[in-house]
C-alpha cells in the first residue's frame, strides 16, 4: 500500500508517495522515487461494453516485501496451481 503526503513546491502542492507498506505483513519501506525493496503486482483490465458508458475498468495493486513474495505468494502459487516461475537474475 502506498502512503502519500502533501508537499508544497514553488507553484502548487502535490501528493507524493512517502513510504510503502507490505499488504501481507505490514513491513514499512521508505520510497525515494523508486524502490527495490518491494514487489508490485498490478492488474489493469478494461472490459468493453456495448457502449463506452457500459465499459468497466478494473485495477488491482498489491505491494509485497521480498520476504512475503518468496515465502507466501510463490508458495501459494506452487501449492494451489503447481506453478514454479523461472527466476532470472538481471
C-alpha positions as a Markdown table, in Angstrom:
| # | Residue | x | y | z |
|---|---|---|---|---|
| 1 | Unk | 0.0 | 0.0 | 0.0 |
| 2 | Unk | 1.3 | 3.4 | -0.9 |
| 3 | Unk | 1.1 | 6.1 | 1.7 |
| 4 | Unk | 1.2 | 9.7 | 0.5 |
| 5 | Unk | 1.8 | 13.1 | 1.9 |
| 6 | Unk | 1.1 | 16.6 | 0.6 |
| 7 | Unk | 4.2 | 18.7 | -0.2 |
| 8 | Unk | 4.5 | 22.3 | -1.3 |
| 9 | Unk | 6.6 | 23.1 | -4.4 |
| 10 | Unk | 7.0 | 26.7 | -5.6 |
| 11 | Unk | 3.8 | 26.9 | -7.6 |
| 12 | Unk | 1.5 | 24.3 | -6.1 |
| 13 | Unk | 1.0 | 21.4 | -3.7 |
| 14 | Unk | 1.0 | 17.8 | -4.8 |
| 15 | Unk | 0.7 | 14.3 | -3.3 |
| 16 | Unk | 3.8 | 12.2 | -3.3 |
| 17 | Unk | 4.5 | 8.7 | -2.0 |
| 18 | Unk | 6.2 | 8.8 | 1.3 |
| 19 | Unk | 6.5 | 5.1 | 2.0 |
| 20 | Unk | 5.1 | 1.7 | 1.0 |
| 21 | Unk | 3.8 | -1.0 | 3.3 |
| 22 | Unk | 3.6 | -4.7 | 2.5 |
| 23 | Unk | 0.0 | -5.6 | 2.1 |
| 24 | Unk | 0.6 | -9.0 | 3.7 |
| 25 | Unk | 2.8 | -8.4 | 6.7 |
| 26 | Unk | 2.8 | -4.6 | 7.1 |
| 27 | Unk | 6.5 | -4.0 | 6.8 |
| 28 | Unk | 7.3 | -0.4 | 6.0 |
| 29 | Unk | 9.7 | 0.6 | 3.3 |
| 30 | Unk | 10.9 | 4.1 | 2.5 |
| 31 | Unk | 10.2 | 5.4 | -1.0 |
| 32 | Unk | 12.6 | 7.7 | -2.8 |
| 33 | Unk | 11.0 | 7.9 | -6.3 |
| 34 | Unk | 11.8 | 4.2 | -6.7 |
| 35 | Unk | 12.3 | 1.2 | -4.5 |
| 36 | Unk | 13.9 | -2.2 | -5.0 |
| 37 | Unk | 12.6 | -3.3 | -1.6 |
| 38 | Unk | 9.1 | -4.1 | -2.6 |
| 39 | Unk | 7.4 | -6.2 | -5.3 |
| 40 | Unk | 4.5 | -4.5 | -7.0 |
| 41 | Unk | 1.9 | -6.6 | -8.8 |
| 42 | Unk | -0.5 | -4.6 | -10.9 |
| 43 | Unk | -3.6 | -5.9 | -12.7 |
| 44 | Unk | -5.2 | -3.4 | -15.0 |
| 45 | Unk | -8.2 | -4.7 | -17.1 |
| 46 | Unk | -10.5 | -2.8 | -19.4 |
| 47 | Unk | -13.7 | -4.7 | -20.2 |
| 48 | Unk | -15.5 | -3.2 | -23.2 |
| 49 | Unk | -19.3 | -2.9 | -23.2 |
| 50 | Unk | -21.9 | -2.3 | -25.8 |
| 51 | Unk | -21.4 | 1.4 | -25.4 |
| 52 | Unk | -18.5 | 3.4 | -23.9 |
| 53 | Unk | -20.5 | 4.2 | -20.8 |
| 54 | Unk | -21.0 | 0.5 | -20.2 |
| 55 | Unk | -17.3 | -0.3 | -20.2 |
| 56 | Unk | -15.7 | -1.3 | -16.9 |
| 57 | Unk | -12.2 | -0.6 | -15.7 |
| 58 | Unk | -10.7 | -2.8 | -13.0 |
| 59 | Unk | -7.4 | -2.1 | -11.3 |
| 60 | Unk | -5.8 | -4.1 | -8.5 |
| 61 | Unk | -2.5 | -3.2 | -7.0 |
| 62 | Unk | -0.6 | -5.4 | -4.5 |
| 63 | Unk | 2.6 | -4.3 | -2.8 |
| 64 | Unk | 4.7 | -7.1 | -1.1 |
| 65 | Unk | 8.0 | -7.2 | 0.6 |
| 66 | Unk | 10.5 | -9.6 | -1.0 |
| 67 | Unk | 10.1 | -12.0 | 2.0 |
| 68 | Unk | 6.3 | -12.3 | 1.6 |
| 69 | Unk | 6.7 | -12.6 | -2.2 |
| 70 | Unk | 9.0 | -15.6 | -1.8 |
| 71 | Unk | 7.6 | -17.3 | 1.3 |
| 72 | Unk | 3.8 | -16.6 | 0.9 |
| 73 | Unk | 3.0 | -15.7 | -2.7 |
| 74 | Unk | 5.3 | -18.1 | -4.5 |
| 75 | Unk | 4.5 | -20.9 | -2.0 |
| 76 | Unk | 0.8 | -20.3 | -2.7 |
| 77 | Unk | 1.3 | -20.5 | -6.4 |
| 78 | Unk | 3.2 | -23.7 | -6.0 |
| 79 | Unk | 0.6 | -25.3 | -3.7 |
| 80 | Unk | -2.5 | -24.1 | -5.4 |
| 81 | Unk | -1.5 | -24.3 | -9.1 |
| 82 | Unk | 1.7 | -26.4 | -9.0 |
| 83 | Unk | 3.4 | -23.4 | -10.7 |
| 84 | Unk | 7.0 | -22.5 | -10.1 |
| 85 | Unk | 8.1 | -19.4 | -12.0 |
| 86 | Unk | 11.6 | -19.2 | -13.6 |
| 87 | Unk | 13.9 | -17.0 | -11.5 |
| 88 | Unk | 16.1 | -14.8 | -13.7 |
| 89 | Unk | 18.9 | -12.6 | -12.4 |
| 90 | Unk | 19.4 | -9.3 | -14.3 |
